[in-house]
Amino acid sequence: MKFIKGLLSLLVLVLFLGGVVLGGSWLWFQNEVSKPGPSTEQHVFTVEPGETLTRVALRLEQDGIVQDDRLVRLKARLDRTELAIKTGEFILEPRASVTDVMDVLIEGKSVLHKITLPEGRTTSQLLKIVEADPILTGEMPETEIGEGTLLPDTYLFQRGTTRAALVERMRKAQADVLADLWPKRAEGLPISTPEEAVILASLVEKETGIAGERPQIAGLFVTRLKRGMRLESDPTIIYGISKGKPLYNRRGERRTLYRSEIDRKTDWNTYQIDGLPKTPICNPGREAIAAVLNPDETGHIFFVADGKGGHLFAKTLAEHNRNVAAYRKYEREEIQRERAGK
């Protein structure tokens, strides 16, 4: 009996000492993963697609973000988060602890990159911007992408996003805009489909870079269509000739249109064809589409550049001729000022 009691006492002592050791080890581990890390600078750390926890932990140590990669791997296994690390770029603050680092890689928001695709560019021009972006990955889409089917905007994306995925996102964004705005259109418009709305919006987009003028120009084009008048939009001539690329003279300067080009009949030249062009002449933004679907009712049917970035509008030909004369006078005065300054 005394022997059995002695054995039990020894077993209790062993368990007690083991618990002390285990408890001490646990406290040590918690202290190690919670204390500030060795890095004194902010890091942008990238986790590549398919990268293993072992590889990520090793790079964290090599980059001087954590003291020991084994702590990262052990914490992930104890927390059962080996497969929870996200792909992407993450900002890790100075002195981040192992716990801080793991929280960011598992639950934090990755760094977002930005690409700006301006309104009024052709599909070819927008795709060249996407293709040239150094952060996007992968090849460009192989399928043909129609004019006016992409929504110009500023898009945020994570590293690892493919060019094909971004282009598809742009197409979906344009479809979503039309799905939102088309049911809210004004009554009696001389356009019968969302596709026709995009065509007309592309003319509005190319005619003005001033946001406040879009509803006025949209209203002018709508009035012309209702009266059976040709739209007579200069950008449609250019698109029919060069698919939207600027026209240059031999010195590499932008030039005005020739009479022969104005008289040349194409599927887009609205000086020579009735109604809308065959296709959009660029990719219009949301505001241009909204302007076409709910245009200002001004009664204007003529407009001319004012030389200052905007336009002069008129309801009659006589008023329009006066505006043209005013613009020609402004042009002459500008030329004289330029010559005087040389």
Phi, psi and omega per residue, in radians:
M1 nan -0.794 3.124
K2 -1.080 -0.603 3.139
F3 -1.140 -0.734 -3.130
I4 -1.142 -0.750 3.117
K5 -1.088 -0.683 3.125
G6 -1.128 -0.686 3.120
L7 -1.139 -0.706 3.116
L8 -1.152 -0.688 3.129
S9 -1.105 -0.701 3.126
L10 -1.137 -0.696 3.134
L11 -1.120 -0.747 3.112
V12 -1.073 -0.717 3.136
L13 -1.107 -0.750 3.136
V14 -1.083 -0.787 3.130
L15 -1.106 -0.675 3.138
F16 -1.107 -0.835 -3.138
L17 -1.120 -0.656 3.095
G18 -1.107 -0.718 3.109
G19 -1.112 -0.682 3.104
V20 -1.088 -0.761 -3.141
V21 -1.116 -0.810 3.139
L22 -1.107 -0.743 3.125
G23 -1.106 -0.701 3.107
G24 -1.142 -0.690 3.114
S25 -1.116 -0.725 -3.137
W26 -1.119 -0.762 3.111
L27 -1.105 -0.711 3.101
W28 -1.070 -0.792 -3.131
F29 -1.076 -0.786 -3.137
Q30 -1.097 -0.647 3.107
N31 -1.162 -0.711 -3.100
E32 -1.156 -0.714 -3.088
V33 -1.427 -0.199 -3.123
S34 -1.760 -0.314 -3.061
K35 -1.352 2.696 -3.105
P36 -0.970 2.497 -3.140
G37 -1.399 3.070 -3.045
P38 -1.389 -0.293 -3.039
S39 -1.314 2.369 3.102
T40 -1.822 0.061 -3.117
E41 -2.199 2.762 3.038
Q42 -1.304 2.424 -3.137
H43 -2.100 2.468 2.900
V44 -1.755 1.887 -3.023
F45 -1.875 2.273 -3.082
T46 -1.872 2.241 2.997
V47 -1.809 2.032 -3.088
E48 -1.403 2.678 3.090
P49 -1.003 2.318 3.101
G50 1.405 0.043 -3.098
E51 -1.287 2.372 -3.102
T52 -1.405 2.794 3.081
L53 -1.041 -0.709 -3.129
T54 -1.043 -0.763 -3.131
R55 -1.181 -0.740 3.132
V56 -1.082 -0.805 -3.129
A57 -1.076 -0.728 -3.138
L58 -1.113 -0.727 3.135
R59 -1.191 -0.590 3.074
L60 -1.072 -0.677 3.098
E61 -1.249 -0.771 -3.119
Q62 -1.092 -0.582 3.125
D63 -1.424 -0.017 3.113
G64 1.315 0.376 -3.124
I65 -1.532 -0.659 3.050
V66 -2.142 2.750 -3.103
Q67 -1.332 -0.648 -3.009
D68 -2.540 2.116 -3.108
D69 -1.125 -0.417 -3.126
R70 -1.152 -0.540 3.096
L71 -1.131 -0.683 3.119
V72 -1.108 -0.822 -3.099
R73 -1.163 -0.694 -3.136
L74 -1.175 -0.725 3.133
K75 -1.117 -0.736 3.140
A76 -1.085 -0.676 -3.131
R77 -1.257 -0.719 3.115
L78 -1.137 -0.644 3.130
D79 -1.495 -0.084 -3.114
R80 1.021 0.804 -3.122
T81 -2.135 0.444 -3.104
E82 -1.003 -0.616 -3.059
L83 -1.786 0.167 -3.041
A84 -1.644 -0.120 -3.120
I85 -1.193 2.321 -3.090
K86 -1.498 2.760 3.010
T87 -1.536 2.488 3.100
G88 2.450 -2.992 3.090
E89 -1.821 2.404 -3.086
F90 -2.329 2.519 3.076
I91 -1.616 2.128 3.106
L92 -1.939 2.131 -3.042
E93 -1.313 2.770 3.077
P94 -0.990 2.522 3.099
R95 1.104 0.380 3.122
A96 -1.125 2.307 3.099
S97 -1.359 2.967 3.083
V98 -1.015 -0.724 3.111
T99 -1.094 -0.757 3.114
D100 -1.063 -0.785 -3.123
V101 -1.064 -0.813 -3.123
M102 -1.135 -0.663 3.104
D103 -1.059 -0.733 -3.137
V104 -1.164 -0.785 -3.087
L105 -1.218 -0.413 -3.116
I106 -1.677 -0.743 -3.016
E107 -2.101 -0.179 -3.061
G108 -1.301 2.878 3.101
K109 -1.540 2.301 -3.135
S110 -1.336 2.803 3.123
V111 -1.138 2.381 3.110
L112 -1.863 2.355 3.075
H113 -1.757 2.835 -3.019
K114 -2.214 2.436 3.005
I115 -2.332 2.282 -3.113
T116 -1.880 2.168 3.137
L117 -2.041 1.826 -2.978
P118 -1.223 2.642 3.037
E119 -1.144 2.680 3.034
G120 1.455 0.076 3.103
R121 -1.635 2.627 3.064
T122 -1.252 2.883 3.106
T123 -1.039 -0.725 3.123
S124 -1.034 -0.742 -3.140
Q125 -1.164 -0.720 3.117
L126 -1.143 -0.706 -3.131
L127 -1.150 -0.556 3.089
K128 -1.159 -0.620 3.086
I129 -1.144 -0.759 3.119
V130 -1.105 -0.773 -3.105
E131 -1.110 -0.590 -3.069
A132 -1.447 -0.207 -3.096
D133 -1.111 2.229 -3.058
P134 -1.359 -0.253 -3.090
I135 -1.582 -0.655 3.125
L136 -1.079 2.694 -3.109
T137 -2.121 2.930 3.024
G138 1.418 3.033 -3.122
E139 -1.470 2.849 3.048
M140 -1.258 2.725 3.119
P141 -1.041 2.509 -3.137
E142 -1.500 -0.416 -3.128
T143 -1.319 2.625 3.133
E144 -1.231 2.401 -3.123
I145 -2.005 2.119 -3.017
G146 -1.239 2.706 3.071
E147 -1.131 2.366 3.082
G148 1.429 0.124 -3.085
T149 -1.695 -0.042 -3.135
L150 -1.925 2.473 3.130
L151 -1.636 1.999 3.049
P152 -1.162 2.364 -3.123
D153 -3.075 3.098 2.979
T154 -1.726 2.131 -3.078
Y155 -1.938 2.387 3.050
L156 -1.766 2.434 -3.115
F157 -2.634 2.757 3.108
Q158 -1.565 2.668 3.019
R159 -1.021 2.409 -3.080
G160 1.802 -0.234 3.085
T161 -1.139 2.372 -3.126
T162 -1.526 2.730 3.096
R163 -1.096 -0.694 3.131
A164 -1.091 -0.691 -3.139
A165 -1.161 -0.690 3.138
L166 -1.180 -0.736 3.114
V167 -1.074 -0.732 3.107
E168 -1.110 -0.649 3.081
R169 -1.098 -0.682 3.108
M170 -1.147 -0.687 3.109
R171 -1.151 -0.758 3.128
K172 -1.120 -0.681 3.129
A173 -1.075 -0.699 3.110
Q174 -1.158 -0.736 3.108
A175 -1.103 -0.681 3.132
D176 -1.149 -0.690 3.112
V177 -1.085 -0.778 3.131
L178 -1.143 -0.705 3.121
A179 -1.104 -0.544 3.135
D180 -1.388 -0.784 -2.992
L181 -1.516 -0.566 -3.057
W182 -1.020 -0.785 3.121
P183 -1.140 -0.307 -3.103
K184 -1.668 0.169 -3.053
R185 -1.188 2.697 3.086
A186 -1.201 2.749 3.120
E187 -1.374 2.648 3.015
G188 1.373 0.281 3.130
L189 -1.252 2.549 3.141
P190 -1.482 0.551 3.060
I191 -2.266 2.445 -2.986
S192 -1.984 -0.138 -3.118
T193 -2.434 2.770 3.042
P194 -1.033 -0.579 3.122
E195 -1.105 -0.694 3.091
E196 -1.174 -0.582 3.085
A197 -1.093 -0.703 3.133
V198 -1.168 -0.700 3.119
I199 -1.041 -0.858 -3.126
L200 -1.172 -0.664 3.117
A201 -1.116 -0.554 3.133
S202 -1.163 -0.587 3.063
L203 -1.172 -0.777 3.123
V204 -1.036 -0.766 -3.115
E205 -1.075 -0.698 -3.108
K206 -1.358 -0.392 -3.075
E207 -1.406 -0.432 -3.089
T208 -2.574 2.504 3.036
G209 -1.807 0.101 -3.133
I210 -1.737 2.068 -3.056
A211 -0.999 -0.713 -3.079
G212 -1.183 -0.293 -3.131
E213 -1.527 -0.273 -3.044
R214 -0.999 -0.845 3.124
P215 -1.097 -0.558 3.113
Q216 -1.185 -0.823 -3.140
I217 -1.190 -0.655 3.066
A218 -1.059 -0.765 3.116
G219 -1.100 -0.677 3.116
L220 -1.108 -0.801 3.139
F221 -1.142 -0.692 3.111
V222 -1.087 -0.747 3.110
T223 -1.089 -0.736 3.117
R224 -1.086 -0.769 3.134
L225 -1.087 -0.730 3.140
K226 -1.121 -0.566 -3.127
R227 -1.548 0.012 -3.137
G228 1.321 0.337 3.125
M229 -1.551 2.613 3.050
R230 -1.253 2.602 -3.066
L231 -1.276 -0.571 3.068
E232 0.860 1.033 3.132
S233 -1.839 2.080 -3.088
D234 -0.979 -0.722 -3.133
P235 -1.026 -0.424 3.110
T236 -1.254 -0.508 3.059
I237 -1.146 -0.826 -3.103
I238 -1.076 -0.737 -3.124
Y239 -1.116 -0.694 3.124
G240 -1.124 -0.471 -3.129
I241 -1.539 -0.842 -2.976
S242 -2.220 0.246 -3.121
K243 0.979 0.700 3.001
G244 1.673 -0.237 3.138
K245 -1.247 2.479 3.137
P246 -1.026 2.589 3.093
L247 -1.636 2.336 -3.087
Y248 -2.152 2.680 3.018
N249 -1.542 -3.037 -3.069
R250 -1.162 -0.404 3.135
R251 -1.516 0.070 3.134
G252 1.432 0.249 -3.136
E253 -1.706 2.591 3.070
R254 -1.142 2.405 -3.095
R255 -2.094 2.893 3.069
T256 -1.434 2.951 -3.137
L257 -1.330 2.512 3.041
Y258 -1.483 2.697 3.091
R259 -1.032 -0.643 -3.140
S260 -1.112 -0.556 3.120
E261 -1.311 -0.654 3.094
I262 -1.124 -0.640 -3.104
D263 -1.443 -0.175 -3.096
R264 -1.318 2.182 -3.123
K265 -1.505 2.119 3.016
T266 -2.266 3.064 3.120
D267 -1.259 -0.062 -3.096
W268 -2.069 -0.370 -3.038
N269 -1.206 1.758 -3.064
T270 -1.356 0.015 2.927
Y271 -1.403 -0.354 -3.042
Q272 -2.006 -0.243 -3.131
I273 -2.119 2.689 3.076
D274 -1.494 2.642 3.046
G275 1.276 -2.615 -3.037
L276 -1.513 2.724 3.006
P277 -1.100 2.958 -3.101
K278 -1.099 -0.699 -3.109
T279 -2.456 2.984 2.948
P280 -1.022 2.736 3.106
I281 -1.834 0.009 3.066
C282 -2.961 -3.046 3.058
N283 -1.799 1.838 -3.126
P284 -1.354 2.670 3.078
G285 -1.484 3.075 -3.109
R286 -1.001 -0.723 -3.062
E287 -1.164 -0.652 3.117
A288 -1.175 -0.698 3.101
I289 -1.142 -0.746 3.118
A290 -1.080 -0.665 -3.136
A291 -1.132 -0.702 -3.140
V292 -1.173 -0.637 -3.090
L293 -1.416 -0.314 3.069
N294 -2.487 1.210 -3.030
P295 -1.356 2.798 3.008
D296 -1.216 2.476 3.088
E297 -1.778 1.488 -3.062
T298 -1.795 -0.368 -3.057
G299 1.436 -0.004 3.120
H300 -1.209 2.454 3.067
I301 -2.265 -0.053 3.096
F302 -2.301 2.606 2.982
F303 -2.714 2.663 3.135
V304 -2.532 2.644 3.125
A305 -1.072 2.520 3.099
D306 -1.674 -0.001 3.128
G307 1.461 -0.061 -3.090
K308 -2.088 0.266 3.123
G309 1.812 -0.254 -3.138
G310 -1.969 -2.787 -3.091
H311 -2.409 2.748 3.015
L312 -1.883 2.272 -3.059
F313 -1.893 2.654 -3.115
A314 -2.592 2.628 3.107
K315 -1.695 -0.385 -3.109
T316 -2.189 2.817 3.126
L317 -1.157 -0.666 3.137
A318 -1.084 -0.762 3.112
E319 -1.135 -0.671 3.133
H320 -1.129 -0.735 3.133
N321 -1.079 -0.639 3.088
R322 -1.143 -0.697 3.110
N323 -1.133 -0.688 3.111
V324 -1.115 -0.738 3.121
A325 -1.084 -0.696 3.126
A326 -1.134 -0.670 3.117
Y327 -1.185 -0.753 3.112
R328 -1.061 -0.684 3.106
K329 -1.118 -0.741 3.114
Y330 -1.065 -0.726 3.130
E331 -1.068 -0.802 -3.126
R332 -1.089 -0.724 -3.140
E333 -1.144 -0.653 3.108
E334 -1.141 -0.696 3.122
I335 -1.120 -0.745 3.132
Q336 -1.106 -0.710 3.125
R337 -1.141 -0.688 3.115
E338 -1.104 -0.769 3.140
R339 -1.150 -0.653 3.138
A340 -1.182 -0.496 -3.112
G341 -1.420 -0.207 -3.120
K342 -1.389 nan nan
